Amino acid sequence: EHTDYNDGFVMPCAIDFHMAAAISPCDGTTFEVAAADFNGQKVEIDLSKPMVKDEKATWSNYVRGVCKVLQEDKGLKLKGAKMAIGGNVPQGGGLSSSAAMEMATATALNALNDLKVGPKELALVGQSAEHWVGCNCGIMDQFIS
């Protein structure tokens, strides 16, 4: 059904794993994120500054990438927020936990900020975020997430 970026044939399908995000607005330009899958580790992202990668909390780079694409590439405005994110998608198991994190983040930010970005465009945001992090992936993982 799909040819991936290495010209391999793949067929996406739904599996019984999930990633969920809970988000609420807050004053200012800080985006506070807590990752349940990383022992509740928390990061603070300043949305008023150019996005940079975090060398310590590398999981947060997928969240940062989504913020970067929405704000810096798409010109959309994000407000301060607090988000908790987590799920049961195995990390490093080839099931694209990174795409799941990107799409949960993008969906939460889209709803909170009333961005009115459609699902296809959100998947492309996730793919661009993954490229920013350093993985030259195709689009299938974000679409299926």
Residue pairs with C-beta under 8 A, 6 or more apart in sequence:
1 9
1 10
1 11
1 12
2 9
2 10
2 11
2 12
2 138
2 140
3 9
3 10
4 10
4 138
4 140
5 136
5 137
5 138
10 140
12 140
12 143
12 144
13 144
14 144
15 95
17 87
17 88
17 89
17 90
17 95
17 100
18 87
18 88
18 89
18 100
19 85
19 86
19 87
19 89
19 97
19 100
19 101
19 103
19 104
19 145
20 85
20 86
20 87
20 104
21 83
21 84
21 85
21 104
21 105
21 107
21 108
22 83
22 84
22 85
22 108
23 81
23 82
23 83
23 108
23 109
23 111
23 112
24 81
24 82
24 83
24 112
25 79
25 80
25 81
25 112
26 32
26 80
26 81
26 82
27 80
28 80
29 46
29 47
29 48
29 79
29 80
30 44
30 45
30 46
30 47
30 80
31 44
31 45
31 46
31 47
31 63
31 67
31 78
31 80
31 81
31 82
31 83
32 42
32 43
32 44
32 45
32 81
32 82
32 83
33 42
33 43
33 44
33 45
33 60
33 63
33 82
33 83
33 84
33 85
34 40
34 41
34 42
34 82
34 83
34 84
34 85
35 41
35 42
35 57
35 59
35 60
35 84
35 85
35 86
36 84
36 85
36 86
36 87
37 59
37 85
37 86
37 87
37 91
37 97
38 57
38 59
41 57
41 59
43 54
43 57
43 60
43 63
45 51
45 60
45 63
45 64
45 67
47 67
47 71
47 78
47 79
47 80
50 72
51 64
51 65
51 67
51 68
51 71
51 72
52 64
53 61
53 64
53 133
54 60
54 61
54 64
59 101
61 132
61 133
62 98
62 101
62 102
62 105
62 129
62 130
62 133
63 83
63 85
63 101
63 102
63 105
65 102
65 128
65 129
65 130
65 132
65 133
66 102
66 105
66 106
66 109
66 125
66 126
66 129
67 78
67 105
67 109
68 129
68 132
69 125
69 128
69 129
69 132
70 76
70 78
70 106
70 109
70 115
70 117
70 125
71 77
71 78
73 128
74 117
74 125
76 113
76 115
76 117
77 113
78 109
78 113
79 112
79 113
81 109
81 112
83 105
83 108
85 101
85 104
85 105
85 108
87 97
87 100
87 104
89 95
89 96
89 97
89 100
90 97
91 97
96 141
96 144
96 145
98 130
98 133
98 135
98 141
99 126
99 130
99 137
99 141
99 142
99 144
99 145
100 145
102 125
102 126
102 129
102 130
102 142
102 145
103 122
103 123
103 126
103 142
103 145
104 145
106 117
106 122
106 125
106 126
106 129
107 122
109 115
110 116
110 117
110 122
117 125
120 143
122 142
123 139
123 142
123 143
123 145
124 139
124 142
126 142
126 145
127 137
127 138
127 139
127 142
130 137
130 141
130 142
131 137
